[in-house]
Amino acid sequence: MSDGEASGPARREGRVLLEARAVTRTYRLGRDVEVPALRGVSFVVDRGDYVAIVGSSGSGKSTLLNLLGALDRPTDGAVRYDGRDVREMSDPELADLRNTRIGFVFQSFHLLPRLTARDNVILPLVYRPGSRRERRDRAEAALTAVGLADRMDHRPTELSGGQQQRVAIARAIVTDPALILADEPTGNLDSRTGEDIMALLERIQTEQDTALVVITHERQIARRAHSTIELRDGLIVGEVAA
């Protein structure tokens, strides 16, 4: 949702999940060269929001993804989860945030080829409390939710691209995250399979009241979201709410 709407606290009370405030990210190349990837980006994501971040290559999408996913810290400005600035968090706290609050879905799936679908989905649960049986049950429930009840023992090489992305989505939701970050989730899929994957993500977002942020360069994907943020040269150049 837009930064301008953030000034309406009564409407957002208790619903704000993620805030980006005047966020910049500058990379240093050598001693004298600085490259500004983000140049003052501000917006708010409420719990249960569905937001698309769209832009061409070099617009700053990947940099913003890393910041929203707590994989990096901004050079200036603030990224806050539940009101807490990620720059004030220790590395273990950031790792816990990524493991418990954020689910990642990547274009290239990022599945471990030697593990079954079930074991790939179990991975985010390994360092959390619970028995092996509990972890297995949760992974199987997540795979069933994405339509892969009959593929749990298959390895990635035995699955189609769409099925691999479903495994990746199951892995993202198995921790019951507050936010799903999907980075070009249909980029390696044909159009029909991509449509199925987007429909699945949207169903999960609605049923679980999970915030969904989709990073994409495809405007037909972006138009599906409730609101769209357009990036160009590290700046927000347009915002559209459905």
N, C-alpha and C positions, 0 to 999 in steps of 0.2 A: 504494500500500500504506500501511497505517496507521503513524502515528508511533510507536505502541507497539511495533510489530514492529521498528522501526529500532534498538531496543536489542539486537537479536540479530546482532552484527557477523559472526559466523562464517557465518551463513546468507546474508548479503548481500555477503560479501567479493568484490570485483571486479565486482559486478552493479549497484551503485547508480549510477544515471544522474543523477537530479534529486532535490534535497532542498529542501523548504520548512520553515524553522525559525522558529516564533513570528512569522510574517510579518504585518505591519500595513501598511496603506496608508490614509493620511488625506489628503483633499483640502481645500485652503483656499479658501473663498469670501469674497473681500474680505479685510479686515484682521482680523476678529474671529470669523468663523464657520469651524469645522472640521467636516468630514463624514467619519466613519470608515467606509471601504468594506470593509476587512478588519481584524479585531480579534484577531489571534493565531492564524494558521493553520499547522499543522505536518503534513507527511506526506512519504512517500518514494516515488519511482517507480523501480523497477528496470529494467534493460535487458530489453526484451521484455514488459514489463507491459502490461496493457490495463485502463485505469482510466476510469471515468465520474465526472464532477463534475456533480452535479445540484442544481438549486435554482430557485426562482421568480424572476421579475423583481425586481431590487433585492437579491438575496441576496449579490452580490459575485462572481458567476461571470465577468463581463466583466473586472473588475479583476484577478482571479486569472489569467485568460487572458493579459492583457497582461504580467503579471509572469513567468509561466512561459515566455512567448514572447520574453523579453528585450526587450520593447517599452517597458518601464517598470522603475523600480527601487523596491523597497519603502521605506516610511518608516522602518521598523524591522524587525529580524529579518533573516533571510538566505534568499536563493534561490541554490542552488549547483548548477552543472553540473560533473560529474566532480570534485567537491570544491572548486571555485572559486566564490567569491561574486561574483555579477554586479555588486554595488556597487563591487567593486575593478577592474572592467573599464573600459577606455576606450571611447569611442563606436565607434572602428574595430573594437575587439575584440568588442563586442556585435554589430555589423553582421556580422562574420565568423561569430560563433556562430549568428546567425539564418540565414545563408546556407549554412552547411555542416553544422549539427547538427540544425536544426529545420525540419520541413516543415509548412506551414500550409494548412488546408482551411477555407474560410469558407462561411457560409450563402449569401451572395450571389455566390459563385464568384470575383469580382474578376478577371475576364479582360479583357484589352484588346480592344475590339471590332474594331479595324482589323487585328489580327494573326490569322494562322491558328492552329489548334490547336497545330501544331508550333512556331511561333514563340513562342506563349505559354509553352510548356513549356521552351523554350530560355532564357527570360529569366533564371532563377536561375543559369545557367551562364556568363553573359556576362562576369562579372568573375573567373572562375576560369581557371586554366591549361588549355590545350588548344586545338586547332585548331577552325575552323568546322566541319569535317567531323566531328570527334569530338563536338562539341556536338550537331550534327544527329543523329548516330547514337544518342546517349544519349536525346535527346528522342523519337526514333522508337521506341526500345526501351521507354521508359516508356509511351508511348501504346499500343503493342501490348499491354503488360502489363495495361492497364485496358480492353482490348477495343475500341480505336478505331483499329486499323490502317488502316481504310478511311475515316477521317474527318480525316486529318492536315492536309489542305489546306483544310478548312472553317473559316470564321470563326464566332465564337460565335453570331451571329444565324442561322446556318444549322444550329444544333444544338439538340436538345431540352434541357430542364433537366437531365435525368439525364446526357446526354452532356457538357454543360458542366461538371457536377460531376466527371465522370470526367477531363476535361482538367485540372481543378484538382487532382485527386488525382495525376495524372501529373506535374504541375508540382511537387507536394510531394515526390514520391519520386525525382525525377530526380537529386537531389544525394546520394542514399543517406543520408538523415538517420538519426540515432539515435532521434529522437522525432518523431511526427506529432501535431500539435495540431489537432483538428477541432472547430470552433465551430459548433454546431447544423447539422451537415452535411446533415441531411435536412429542414431547416426550410422550404425553398422547393420541396419535391418532394412528389408524391403518395405514398401509403403503399406502393404496390408498388415504385415507383422508389426510394424511401427504403430499403426492404428490400434491394434490389439493391446500393445504395451502401454500406450497412453491411456486407453480406456481402463486398464488394470490399475495404473497409478491413480487415476482420478477416482476410481471406486474406493481404493484404500484411503485416499485423502478424505472422502466424504464419510465413509463408515467409521473411521477411527478418529475423525476430527484432527488429523495430522496436517501441519503446514507443509505445503509442497512448493518448492522453488525449482523451476526447470530452467536450465541454462541452454540456450539454443540459438542457432543462426537461422532457423527456419521459421518464417513468419506464420505459416499455417499451423505450426505447433504452438507458437506464442499466442495466437488468437484463441486457443482453447481455454486459456487461463482466465481467472477472474480479473486480474489486472496485469499490465505489461509495463516493464521498465526497459527503455531502449538506451543502450550505451553506445557512445562514439568517442573515440580518442580519450577514454578515461573519464568521460563526463556523462551524466544523464541528460539526454537531449529530448526525451519524450516519455510521458507516462499516460497510460490509458486504463481507466477502470471500466469493467463491464457494467 
